[in-house]
Amino acid sequence: MKVRVFVSLKDGVLDPQGKAVEHALHSLGFEEASDVRISRVVDLCVKTDSAEAAKEKGAEMARALLANEVIEDFRVEVVG
Amino acid sequence: MKVRVFVSLKDGVLDPQGKAVEHALHSLGFEEASDVRISRVVDLCVKTDSAEAAKEKGAEMARALLANEVIEDFRVEVVG
């Protein structure tokens, strides 16, 4: 089953990468851009037949490796 | 307006980051994980009133900075 894990910084956590992209956009003339935040999407296949098991496994993987739960939130979707 | 730019590697392009995550998942005991691919999501605000203009501006920013069109595809959504 195909699983998609969205990993994003928690609200209120500074996003240095987003800040850097924002500055770069401004220097390229895109003054109208603001509040740039960067997130990750991890697509992977899980060897299981049940969507529920795939979603649970995706959450386990997120807690174990894909997300740093001190500063990041994650959301898991089964996409196929 | 809030714009979301999805940036992902083109099909067929090797994803070293995905491979590294896959190996790490296997070493943590998640043998059932495979085909790991990592994408980026860039959320930003664009000072404009029209969704169409925001989407077009998002695409311009993607072409100028956010995506490397040699190896990456991008998709733009207006989310609010």
Backbone of each chain as nested JSON, in Angstrom:
{
  "chains": [
    {"id": "A", "residues": [
      {"number": 1, "name": "MET", "atoms": {"N": [0.835, -1.188, 0.0], "CA": [0.0, 0.0, 0.0], "C": [0.877, 1.248, 0.0]}},
      {"number": 2, "name": "LYS", "atoms": {"N": [0.403, 2.282, -0.709], "CA": [1.191, 3.53, -0.747], "C": [0.741, 4.445, 0.395]}},
      {"number": 3, "name": "VAL", "atoms": {"N": [1.713, 4.923, 1.171], "CA": [1.447, 5.79, 2.325], "C": [2.159, 7.119, 2.111]}},
      {"number": 4, "name": "ARG", "atoms": {"N": [1.498, 8.213, 2.504], "CA": [2.098, 9.544, 2.406], "C": [2.158, 10.15, 3.806]}},
      {"number": 5, "name": "VAL", "atoms": {"N": [3.344, 10.553, 4.23], "CA": [3.538, 11.15, 5.564], "C": [3.906, 12.621, 5.371]}},
      {"number": 6, "name": "PHE", "atoms": {"N": [3.027, 13.523, 5.861], "CA": [3.296, 14.965, 5.808], "C": [3.987, 15.355, 7.109]}},
      {"number": 7, "name": "VAL", "atoms": {"N": [5.145, 15.991, 7.018], "CA": [5.886, 16.426, 8.212], "C": [6.076, 17.934, 8.127]}},
      {"number": 8, "name": "SER", "atoms": {"N": [5.548, 18.656, 9.125], "CA": [5.686, 20.122, 9.088], "C": [6.059, 20.637, 10.476]}},
      {"number": 9, "name": "LEU", "atoms": {"N": [6.715, 21.782, 10.489], "CA": [7.112, 22.379, 11.749], "C": [5.862, 22.776, 12.541]}},
      {"number": 10, "name": "LYS", "atoms": {"N": [5.915, 22.638, 13.85], "CA": [4.798, 23.079, 14.687], "C": [4.641, 24.584, 14.576]}},
      {"number": 11, "name": "ASP", "atoms": {"N": [3.389, 25.065, 14.751], "CA": [3.162, 26.512, 14.739], "C": [4.053, 27.15, 15.803]}},
      {"number": 12, "name": "GLY", "atoms": {"N": [4.606, 28.304, 15.467], "CA": [5.404, 29.011, 16.47], "C": [6.877, 28.645, 16.434]}},
      {"number": 13, "name": "VAL", "atoms": {"N": [7.211, 27.533, 15.767], "CA": [8.622, 27.151, 15.665], "C": [9.226, 27.906, 14.487]}},
      {"number": 14, "name": "LEU", "atoms": {"N": [10.336, 28.574, 14.717], "CA": [10.997, 29.353, 13.665], "C": [11.427, 28.421, 12.532]}},
      {"number": 15, "name": "ASP", "atoms": {"N": [11.236, 28.882, 11.285], "CA": [11.616, 28.069, 10.121], "C": [12.769, 28.768, 9.392]}},
      {"number": 16, "name": "PRO", "atoms": {"N": [14.012, 28.487, 9.776], "CA": [15.155, 29.172, 9.145], "C": [15.218, 28.947, 7.641]}},
      {"number": 17, "name": "GLN", "atoms": {"N": [14.835, 27.709, 7.229], "CA": [14.854, 27.405, 5.796], "C": [13.827, 28.273, 5.069]}},
      {"number": 18, "name": "GLY", "atoms": {"N": [12.657, 28.398, 5.68], "CA": [11.622, 29.238, 5.089], "C": [12.064, 30.692, 5.011]}},
      {"number": 19, "name": "LYS", "atoms": {"N": [12.733, 31.149, 6.057], "CA": [13.23, 32.541, 6.091], "C": [14.234, 32.753, 4.95]}},
      {"number": 20, "name": "ALA", "atoms": {"N": [15.116, 31.774, 4.764], "CA": [16.145, 31.895, 3.712], "C": [15.482, 31.951, 2.344]}},
      {"number": 21, "name": "VAL", "atoms": {"N": [14.474, 31.117, 2.134], "CA": [13.778, 31.11, 0.838], "C": [13.061, 32.443, 0.644]}},
      {"number": 22, "name": "GLU", "atoms": {"N": [12.483, 32.962, 1.737], "CA": [11.76, 34.242, 1.651], "C": [12.71, 35.367, 1.224]}},
      {"number": 23, "name": "HIS", "atoms": {"N": [13.876, 35.388, 1.862], "CA": [14.862, 36.427, 1.495], "C": [15.274, 36.281, 0.03]}},
      {"number": 24, "name": "ALA", "atoms": {"N": [15.474, 35.035, -0.389], "CA": [15.898, 34.805, -1.782], "C": [14.805, 35.248, -2.748]}},
      {"number": 25, "name": "LEU", "atoms": {"N": [13.559, 34.955, -2.397], "CA": [12.448, 35.374, -3.27], "C": [12.414, 36.905, -3.367]}},
      {"number": 26, "name": "HIS", "atoms": {"N": [12.598, 37.566, -2.228], "CA": [12.603, 39.041, -2.254], "C": [13.744, 39.554, -3.114]}},
      {"number": 27, "name": "SER", "atoms": {"N": [14.895, 38.928, -3.01], "CA": [16.044, 39.414, -3.809], "C": [15.83, 39.155, -5.293]}},
      {"number": 28, "name": "LEU", "atoms": {"N": [14.932, 38.21, -5.61], "CA": [14.622, 37.956, -7.028], "C": [13.463, 38.829, -7.504]}},
      {"number": 29, "name": "GLY", "atoms": {"N": [12.993, 39.703, -6.585], "CA": [11.942, 40.643, -7.004], "C": [10.534, 40.225, -6.615]}},
      {"number": 30, "name": "PHE", "atoms": {"N": [10.389, 39.115, -5.91], "CA": [9.052, 38.666, -5.486], "C": [8.736, 39.255, -4.107]}},
      {"number": 31, "name": "GLU", "atoms": {"N": [8.587, 40.591, -4.06], "CA": [8.335, 41.275, -2.788], "C": [7.012, 40.844, -2.164]}},
      {"number": 32, "name": "GLU", "atoms": {"N": [6.084, 40.343, -2.997], "CA": [4.737, 40.032, -2.483], "C": [4.687, 38.715, -1.717]}},
      {"number": 33, "name": "ALA", "atoms": {"N": [5.832, 38.019, -1.649], "CA": [5.853, 36.73, -0.927], "C": [6.145, 36.966, 0.554]}},
      {"number": 34, "name": "SER", "atoms": {"N": [5.435, 36.238, 1.412], "CA": [5.704, 36.338, 2.861], "C": [5.322, 35.025, 3.537]}},
      {"number": 35, "name": "ASP", "atoms": {"N": [5.689, 34.904, 4.831], "CA": [5.332, 33.738, 5.648], "C": [5.666, 32.416, 4.966]}},
      {"number": 36, "name": "VAL", "atoms": {"N": [6.883, 32.295, 4.461], "CA": [7.287, 31.074, 3.759], "C": [7.597, 29.98, 4.793]}},
      {"number": 37, "name": "ARG", "atoms": {"N": [6.953, 28.822, 4.655], "CA": [7.209, 27.681, 5.553], "C": [7.451, 26.445, 4.682]}},
      {"number": 38, "name": "ILE", "atoms": {"N": [8.475, 25.667, 5.004], "CA": [8.817, 24.489, 4.206], "C": [8.423, 23.215, 4.962]}},
      {"number": 39, "name": "SER", "atoms": {"N": [7.754, 22.306, 4.299], "CA": [7.409, 21.012, 4.926], "C": [7.971, 19.889, 4.066]}},
      {"number": 40, "name": "ARG", "atoms": {"N": [7.918, 18.671, 4.639], "CA": [8.392, 17.473, 3.89], "C": [7.226, 16.536, 3.654]}},
      {"number": 41, "name": "VAL", "atoms": {"N": [7.281, 15.834, 2.531], "CA": [6.314, 14.769, 2.27], "C": [7.12, 13.511, 1.981]}},
      {"number": 42, "name": "VAL", "atoms": {"N": [6.864, 12.472, 2.73], "CA": [7.566, 11.199, 2.52], "C": [6.562, 10.2, 1.951]}},
      {"number": 43, "name": "ASP", "atoms": {"N": [6.796, 9.799, 0.712], "CA": [5.952, 8.78, 0.081], "C": [6.678, 7.445, 0.199]}},
      {"number": 44, "name": "LEU", "atoms": {"N": [5.969, 6.413, 0.593], "CA": [6.607, 5.093, 0.672], "C": [5.552, 4.005, 0.514]}},
      {"number": 45, "name": "CYS", "atoms": {"N": [6.027, 2.813, 0.179], "CA": [5.133, 1.661, 0.075], "C": [5.319, 0.813, 1.33]}},
      {"number": 46, "name": "VAL", "atoms": {"N": [4.202, 0.274, 1.823], "CA": [4.239, -0.594, 3.0], "C": [3.632, -1.938, 2.604]}},
      {"number": 47, "name": "LYS", "atoms": {"N": [4.37, -3.016, 2.855], "CA": [3.889, -4.353, 2.482], "C": [2.79, -4.765, 3.472]}},
      {"number": 48, "name": "THR", "atoms": {"N": [1.546, -4.408, 3.149], "CA": [0.406, -4.856, 3.946], "C": [-0.846, -4.742, 3.08]}},
      {"number": 49, "name": "ASP", "atoms": {"N": [-1.881, -5.499, 3.433], "CA": [-3.092, -5.441, 2.602], "C": [-4.133, -4.49, 3.179]}},
      {"number": 50, "name": "SER", "atoms": {"N": [-3.971, -4.13, 4.459], "CA": [-5.042, -3.312, 5.037], "C": [-4.616, -1.859, 5.156]}},
      {"number": 51, "name": "ALA", "atoms": {"N": [-5.523, -0.973, 4.763], "CA": [-5.239, 0.47, 4.813], "C": [-4.976, 0.889, 6.26]}},
      {"number": 52, "name": "GLU", "atoms": {"N": [-5.726, 0.284, 7.164], "CA": [-5.564, 0.657, 8.57], "C": [-4.166, 0.3, 9.085]}},
      {"number": 53, "name": "ALA", "atoms": {"N": [-3.722, -0.915, 8.714], "CA": [-2.389, -1.352, 9.151], "C": [-1.32, -0.464, 8.51]}},
      {"number": 54, "name": "ALA", "atoms": {"N": [-1.543, -0.093, 7.254], "CA": [-0.566, 0.761, 6.548], "C": [-0.478, 2.122, 7.227]}},
      {"number": 55, "name": "LYS", "atoms": {"N": [-1.642, 2.667, 7.605], "CA": [-1.654, 3.984, 8.259], "C": [-0.946, 3.911, 9.614]}},
      {"number": 56, "name": "GLU", "atoms": {"N": [-1.215, 2.836, 10.366], "CA": [-0.593, 2.681, 11.689], "C": [0.921, 2.532, 11.549]}},
      {"number": 57, "name": "LYS", "atoms": {"N": [1.33, 1.743, 10.533], "CA": [2.763, 1.539, 10.3], "C": [3.421, 2.863, 9.904]}},
      {"number": 58, "name": "GLY", "atoms": {"N": [2.731, 3.661, 9.081], "CA": [3.27, 4.966, 8.691], "C": [3.472, 5.862, 9.901]}},
      {"number": 59, "name": "ALA", "atoms": {"N": [2.519, 5.82, 10.824], "CA": [2.639, 6.633, 12.052], "C": [3.804, 6.141, 12.901]}},
      {"number": 60, "name": "GLU", "atoms": {"N": [3.958, 4.834, 12.994], "CA": [5.09, 4.273, 13.745], "C": [6.42, 4.752, 13.153]}},
      {"number": 61, "name": "MET", "atoms": {"N": [6.518, 4.695, 11.814], "CA": [7.752, 5.12, 11.149], "C": [7.996, 6.603, 11.374]}},
      {"number": 62, "name": "ALA", "atoms": {"N": [6.919, 7.38, 11.368], "CA": [7.059, 8.826, 11.592], "C": [7.597, 9.08, 13.0]}},
      {"number": 63, "name": "ARG", "atoms": {"N": [7.007, 8.384, 13.991], "CA": [7.486, 8.573, 15.367], "C": [8.923, 8.105, 15.544]}},
      {"number": 64, "name": "ALA", "atoms": {"N": [9.276, 7.023, 14.809], "CA": [10.619, 6.438, 15.005], "C": [11.7, 7.229, 14.273]}},
      {"number": 65, "name": "LEU", "atoms": {"N": [11.34, 7.807, 13.096], "CA": [12.41, 8.379, 12.264], "C": [12.024, 9.64, 11.486]}},
      {"number": 66, "name": "LEU", "atoms": {"N": [10.845, 9.587, 10.844], "CA": [10.555, 10.6, 9.819], "C": [10.281, 11.989, 10.397]}},
      {"number": 67, "name": "ALA", "atoms": {"N": [9.79, 12.049, 11.627], "CA": [9.464, 13.356, 12.211], "C": [10.164, 13.524, 13.555]}},
      {"number": 68, "name": "ASN", "atoms": {"N": [10.602, 14.741, 13.807], "CA": [11.168, 15.066, 15.126], "C": [10.026, 15.678, 15.93]}},
      {"number": 69, "name": "GLU", "atoms": {"N": [9.382, 14.873, 16.754], "CA": [8.129, 15.308, 17.404], "C": [8.31, 16.425, 18.413]}},
      {"number": 70, "name": "VAL", "atoms": {"N": [9.567, 16.792, 18.711], "CA": [9.782, 17.938, 19.605], "C": [9.364, 19.215, 18.88]}},
      {"number": 71, "name": "ILE", "atoms": {"N": [9.683, 19.328, 17.589], "CA": [9.402, 20.563, 16.849], "C": [8.503, 20.337, 15.631]}},
      {"number": 72, "name": "GLU", "atoms": {"N": [8.181, 19.078, 15.326], "CA": [7.41, 18.816, 14.114], "C": [6.13, 18.044, 14.402]}},
      {"number": 73, "name": "ASP", "atoms": {"N": [5.109, 18.304, 13.585], "CA": [3.885, 17.503, 13.584], "C": [3.924, 16.608, 12.343]}},
      {"number": 74, "name": "PHE", "atoms": {"N": [3.165, 15.523, 12.375], "CA": [3.059, 14.703, 11.152], "C": [1.62, 14.248, 10.969]}},
      {"number": 75, "name": "ARG", "atoms": {"N": [1.31, 13.925, 9.733], "CA": [-0.03, 13.423, 9.386], "C": [0.186, 12.309, 8.362]}},
      {"number": 76, "name": "VAL", "atoms": {"N": [-0.56, 11.234, 8.494], "CA": [-0.367, 10.078, 7.611], "C": [-1.624, 9.862, 6.772]}},
      {"number": 77, "name": "GLU", "atoms": {"N": [-1.415, 9.652, 5.472], "CA": [-2.542, 9.324, 4.579], "C": [-2.206, 8.048, 3.817]}},
      {"number": 78, "name": "VAL", "atoms": {"N": [-3.22, 7.21, 3.598], "CA": [-3.02, 6.054, 2.714], "C": [-3.509, 6.482, 1.336]}},
      {"number": 79, "name": "VAL", "atoms": {"N": [-2.64, 6.453, 0.342], "CA": [-3.036, 7.019, -0.953], "C": [-3.252, 5.962, -2.038]}},
      {"number": 80, "name": "GLY", "atoms": {"N": [-3.074, 4.7, -1.663], "CA": [-3.387, 3.751, -2.739], "C": [-2.851, 2.37, -2.491]}}
    ]},
    {"id": "B", "residues": [
      {"number": 1, "name": "MET", "atoms": {"N": [-3.143, 35.97, -0.194], "CA": [-3.641, 34.615, -0.43], "C": [-2.57, 33.579, -0.098]}},
      {"number": 2, "name": "LYS", "atoms": {"N": [-3.036, 32.438, 0.427], "CA": [-2.068, 31.386, 0.798], "C": [-1.892, 30.437, -0.386]}},
      {"number": 3, "name": "VAL", "atoms": {"N": [-0.627, 30.211, -0.749], "CA": [-0.3, 29.349, -1.891], "C": [0.541, 28.187, -1.393]}},
      {"number": 4, "name": "ARG", "atoms": {"N": [0.306, 26.992, -1.965], "CA": [1.102, 25.801, -1.613], "C": [1.76, 25.262, -2.876]}},
      {"number": 5, "name": "VAL", "atoms": {"N": [3.085, 25.154, -2.837], "CA": [3.842, 24.652, -3.991], "C": [4.414, 23.27, -3.629]}},
      {"number": 6, "name": "PHE", "atoms": {"N": [3.972, 22.248, -4.355], "CA": [4.508, 20.881, -4.169], "C": [5.667, 20.699, -5.134]}},
      {"number": 7, "name": "VAL", "atoms": {"N": [6.817, 20.306, -4.612], "CA": [7.989, 20.074, -5.462], "C": [8.438, 18.632, -5.267]}},
      {"number": 8, "name": "SER", "atoms": {"N": [8.459, 17.856, -6.353], "CA": [8.87, 16.448, -6.226], "C": [9.8, 16.073, -7.373]}},
      {"number": 9, "name": "LEU", "atoms": {"N": [10.651, 15.082, -7.1], "CA": [11.573, 14.639, -8.132], "C": [10.778, 14.017, -9.284]}},
      {"number": 10, "name": "LYS", "atoms": {"N": [11.26, 14.208, -10.502], "CA": [10.611, 13.592, -11.666], "C": [10.734, 12.075, -11.557]}},
      {"number": 11, "name": "ASP", "atoms": {"N": [9.752, 11.361, -12.137], "CA": [9.837, 9.894, -12.153], "C": [11.153, 9.487, -12.82]}},
      {"number": 12, "name": "GLY", "atoms": {"N": [11.774, 8.468, -12.262], "CA": [13.001, 7.972, -12.891], "C": [14.258, 8.636, -12.361]}},
      {"number": 13, "name": "VAL", "atoms": {"N": [14.098, 9.761, -11.664], "CA": [15.286, 10.413, -11.093], "C": [15.591, 9.756, -9.748]}},
      {"number": 14, "name": "LEU", "atoms": {"N": [16.821, 9.341, -9.538], "CA": [17.221, 8.68, -8.293], "C": [17.025, 9.639, -7.116]}},
      {"number": 15, "name": "ASP", "atoms": {"N": [16.506, 9.103, -5.995], "CA": [16.278, 9.931, -4.806], "C": [17.219, 9.459, -3.695]}},
      {"number": 16, "name": "PRO", "atoms": {"N": [18.436, 10.006, -3.632], "CA": [19.396, 9.551, -2.614], "C": [18.879, 9.732, -1.188]}},
      {"number": 17, "name": "GLN", "atoms": {"N": [18.134, 10.833, -0.984], "CA": [17.59, 11.079, 0.348], "C": [16.563, 9.985, 0.699]}},
      {"number": 18, "name": "GLY", "atoms": {"N": [15.735, 9.663, -0.271], "CA": [14.75, 8.595, -0.064], "C": [15.425, 7.27, 0.229]}},
      {"number": 19, "name": "LYS", "atoms": {"N": [16.49, 6.992, -0.509], "CA": [17.248, 5.735, -0.301], "C": [17.816, 5.705, 1.13]}},
      {"number": 20, "name": "ALA", "atoms": {"N": [18.367, 6.823, 1.566], "CA": [18.965, 6.875, 2.912], "C": [17.89, 6.625, 3.961]}},
      {"number": 21, "name": "VAL", "atoms": {"N": [16.722, 7.239, 3.785], "CA": [15.625, 7.041, 4.75], "C": [15.174, 5.585, 4.72]}},
      {"number": 22, "name": "GLU", "atoms": {"N": [15.129, 5.008, 3.526], "CA": [14.706, 3.604, 3.397], "C": [15.661, 2.685, 4.164]}},
      {"number": 23, "name": "HIS", "atoms": {"N": [16.957, 2.911, 3.987], "CA": [17.947, 2.09, 4.717], "C": [17.782, 2.28, 6.229]}},
      {"number": 24, "name": "ALA", "atoms": {"N": [17.558, 3.515, 6.648], "CA": [17.409, 3.78, 8.087], "C": [16.164, 3.086, 8.629]}},
      {"number": 25, "name": "LEU", "atoms": {"N": [15.069, 3.125, 7.853], "CA": [13.84, 2.444, 8.294], "C": [14.09, 0.944, 8.434]}},
      {"number": 26, "name": "HIS", "atoms": {"N": [14.799, 0.374, 7.448], "CA": [15.09, -1.065, 7.521], "C": [15.936, -1.365, 8.75]}},
      {"number": 27, "name": "SER", "atoms": {"N": [16.903, -0.53, 9.028], "CA": [17.776, -0.799, 10.194], "C": [17.007, -0.64, 11.503]}},
      {"number": 28, "name": "LEU", "atoms": {"N": [15.866, 0.093, 11.451], "CA": [15.043, 0.227, 12.663], "C": [13.99, -0.877, 12.739]}},
      {"number": 29, "name": "GLY", "atoms": {"N": [14.059, -1.805, 11.738], "CA": [13.152, -2.944, 11.8], "C": [11.914, -2.812, 10.929]}},
      {"number": 30, "name": "PHE", "atoms": {"N": [11.805, -1.729, 10.183], "CA": [10.643, -1.55, 9.299], "C": [10.955, -2.139, 7.916]}},
      {"number": 31, "name": "GLU", "atoms": {"N": [11.117, -3.481, 7.881], "CA": [11.475, -4.151, 6.626], "C": [10.385, -3.973, 5.569]}},
      {"number": 32, "name": "GLU", "atoms": {"N": [9.15, -3.705, 5.988], "CA": [8.037, -3.642, 5.022], "C": [7.982, -2.337, 4.249]}},
      {"number": 33, "name": "ALA", "atoms": {"N": [8.916, -1.424, 4.56], "CA": [8.923, -0.137, 3.838], "C": [9.747, -0.251, 2.562]}},
      {"number": 34, "name": "SER", "atoms": {"N": [9.265, 0.354, 1.484], "CA": [10.034, 0.356, 0.229], "C": [9.638, 1.592, -0.589]}},
      {"number": 35, "name": "ASP", "atoms": {"N": [10.407, 1.825, -1.678], "CA": [10.124, 2.923, -2.621], "C": [9.922, 4.256, -1.902]}},
      {"number": 36, "name": "VAL", "atoms": {"N": [10.836, 4.618, -1.014], "CA": [10.714, 5.865, -0.244], "C": [11.128, 7.038, -1.144]}},
      {"number": 37, "name": "ARG", "atoms": {"N": [10.256, 8.044, -1.275], "CA": [10.567, 9.238, -2.073], "C": [10.231, 10.462, -1.223]}},
      {"number": 38, "name": "ILE", "atoms": {"N": [11.119, 11.45, -1.2], "CA": [10.918, 12.634, -0.382], "C": [10.565, 13.818, -1.275]}},
      {"number": 39, "name": "SER", "atoms": {"N": [9.529, 14.562, -0.927], "CA": [9.173, 15.773, -1.687], "C": [9.146, 16.961, -0.731]}},
      {"number": 40, "name": "ARG", "atoms": {"N": [9.065, 18.162, -1.313], "CA": [8.988, 19.396, -0.497], "C": [7.647, 20.07, -0.721]}},
      {"number": 41, "name": "VAL", "atoms": {"N": [7.18, 20.721, 0.325], "CA": [5.981, 21.555, 0.194], "C": [6.356, 22.939, 0.705]}},
      {"number": 42, "name": "VAL", "atoms": {"N": [6.158, 23.928, -0.127], "CA": [6.472, 25.305, 0.271], "C": [5.151, 26.064, 0.412]}},
      {"number": 43, "name": "ASP", "atoms": {"N": [4.854, 26.455, 1.639], "CA": [3.658, 27.264, 1.899], "C": [4.086, 28.719, 1.99]}},
      {"number": 44, "name": "LEU", "atoms": {"N": [3.359, 29.598, 1.343], "CA": [3.692, 31.021, 1.434], "C": [2.455, 31.868, 1.164]}},
      {"number": 45, "name": "CYS", "atoms": {"N": [2.528, 33.129, 1.601], "CA": [1.44, 34.073, 1.334], "C": [1.865, 34.98, 0.198]}},
      {"number": 46, "name": "VAL", "atoms": {"N": [0.908, 35.291, -0.665], "CA": [1.172, 36.191, -1.793], "C": [0.198, 37.356, -1.691]}},
      {"number": 47, "name": "LYS", "atoms": {"N": [0.76, 38.582, -1.678], "CA": [-0.094, 39.786, -1.565], "C": [-0.833, 39.991, -2.881]}},
      {"number": 48, "name": "THR", "atoms": {"N": [-1.998, 39.394, -3.014], "CA": [-2.857, 39.618, -4.181], "C": [-4.274, 39.206, -3.79]}},
      {"number": 49, "name": "ASP", "atoms": {"N": [-5.275, 39.738, -4.519], "CA": [-6.659, 39.411, -4.17], "C": [-7.219, 38.292, -5.029]}},
      {"number": 50, "name": "SER", "atoms": {"N": [-6.532, 38.014, -6.162], "CA": [-7.148, 37.01, -7.054], "C": [-6.417, 35.682, -6.955]}},
      {"number": 51, "name": "ALA", "atoms": {"N": [-7.207, 34.613, -6.869], "CA": [-6.629, 33.265, -6.764], "C": [-5.794, 32.961, -8.004]}},
      {"number": 52, "name": "GLU", "atoms": {"N": [-6.295, 33.437, -9.143], "CA": [-5.583, 33.164, -10.394], "C": [-4.196, 33.823, -10.389]}},
      {"number": 53, "name": "ALA", "atoms": {"N": [-4.166, 35.071, -9.926], "CA": [-2.88, 35.793, -9.891], "C": [-1.943, 35.125, -8.878]}},
      {"number": 54, "name": "ALA", "atoms": {"N": [-2.504, 34.669, -7.765], "CA": [-1.681, 34.002, -6.736], "C": [-1.084, 32.712, -7.29]}},
      {"number": 55, "name": "LYS", "atoms": {"N": [-1.908, 31.959, -8.027], "CA": [-1.426, 30.691, -8.6], "C": [-0.317, 30.957, -9.62]}},
      {"number": 56, "name": "GLU", "atoms": {"N": [-0.532, 31.975, -10.468], "CA": [0.467, 32.308, -11.484], "C": [1.772, 32.768, -10.819]}},
      {"number": 57, "name": "LYS", "atoms": {"N": [1.64, 33.574, -9.758], "CA": [2.831, 34.071, -9.058], "C": [3.57, 32.903, -8.404]}},
      {"number": 58, "name": "GLY", "atoms": {"N": [2.804, 31.949, -7.861], "CA": [3.417, 30.767, -7.25], "C": [4.216, 29.978, -8.269]}},
      {"number": 59, "name": "ALA", "atoms": {"N": [3.662, 29.867, -9.485], "CA": [4.363, 29.136, -10.547], "C": [5.636, 29.879, -10.959]}},
      {"number": 60, "name": "GLU", "atoms": {"N": [5.538, 31.201, -11.039], "CA": [6.728, 32.011, -11.375], "C": [7.824, 31.793, -10.329]}},
      {"number": 61, "name": "MET", "atoms": {"N": [7.437, 31.811, -9.043], "CA": [8.422, 31.619, -7.968], "C": [9.025, 30.224, -8.038]}},
      {"number": 62, "name": "ALA", "atoms": {"N": [8.195, 29.246, -8.389], "CA": [8.695, 27.866, -8.491], "C": [9.734, 27.782, -9.602]}},
      {"number": 63, "name": "ARG", "atoms": {"N": [9.395, 28.396, -10.755], "CA": [10.348, 28.341, -11.873], "C": [11.638, 29.104, -11.551]}},
      {"number": 64, "name": "ALA", "atoms": {"N": [11.483, 30.208, -10.8], "CA": [12.66, 31.058, -10.539], "C": [13.545, 30.48, -9.439]}},
      {"number": 65, "name": "LEU", "atoms": {"N": [12.926, 29.815, -8.438], "CA": [13.741, 29.428, -7.27], "C": [13.371, 28.09, -6.638]}},
      {"number": 66, "name": "LEU", "atoms": {"N": [12.058, 27.875, -6.45], "CA": [11.634, 26.785, -5.563], "C": [11.87, 25.393, -6.143]}},
      {"number": 67, "name": "ALA", "atoms": {"N": [11.873, 25.283, -7.465], "CA": [12.042, 23.955, -8.077], "C": [13.183, 23.985, -9.082]}},
      {"number": 68, "name": "ASN", "atoms": {"N": [13.922, 22.905, -9.121], "CA": [14.957, 22.745, -10.153], "C": [14.317, 21.929, -11.283]}},
      {"number": 69, "name": "GLU", "atoms": {"N": [13.85, 22.622, -12.3], "CA": [13.026, 21.972, -13.322], "C": [13.779, 20.939, -14.161]}},
      {"number": 70, "name": "VAL", "atoms": {"N": [15.097, 20.864, -13.999], "CA": [15.837, 19.817, -14.718], "C": [15.458, 18.453, -14.13]}},
      {"number": 71, "name": "ILE", "atoms": {"N": [15.334, 18.376, -12.807], "CA": [15.067, 17.077, -12.16], "C": [13.781, 17.061, -11.342]}},
      {"number": 72, "name": "GLU", "atoms": {"N": [13.134, 18.223, -11.223], "CA": [11.938, 18.277, -10.367], "C": [10.711, 18.773, -11.119]}},
      {"number": 73, "name": "ASP", "atoms": {"N": [9.553, 18.275, -10.706], "CA": [8.269, 18.807, -11.162], "C": [7.685, 19.632, -10.025]}},
      {"number": 74, "name": "PHE", "atoms": {"N": [6.772, 20.562, -10.352], "CA": [6.089, 21.28, -9.27], "C": [4.61, 21.422, -9.61]}},
      {"number": 75, "name": "ARG", "atoms": {"N": [3.819, 21.62, -8.569], "CA": [2.372, 21.825, -8.733], "C": [1.987, 22.929, -7.743]}},
      {"number": 76, "name": "VAL", "atoms": {"N": [1.139, 23.842, -8.157], "CA": [0.771, 24.978, -7.314], "C": [-0.716, 24.901, -6.986]}},
      {"number": 77, "name": "GLU", "atoms": {"N": [-1.028, 25.1, -5.697], "CA": [-2.437, 25.155, -5.261], "C": [-2.647, 26.442, -4.482]}},
      {"number": 78, "name": "VAL", "atoms": {"N": [-3.818, 27.039, -4.662], "CA": [-4.176, 28.184, -3.812], "C": [-5.026, 27.62, -2.681]}},
      {"number": 79, "name": "VAL", "atoms": {"N": [-4.596, 27.79, -1.449], "CA": [-5.287, 27.103, -0.347], "C": [-6.08, 28.046, 0.541]}},
      {"number": 80, "name": "GLY", "atoms": {"N": [-6.063, 29.341, 0.221], "CA": [-6.93, 30.167, 1.067], "C": [-6.585, 31.64, 0.974]}}
    ]}
  ]
}
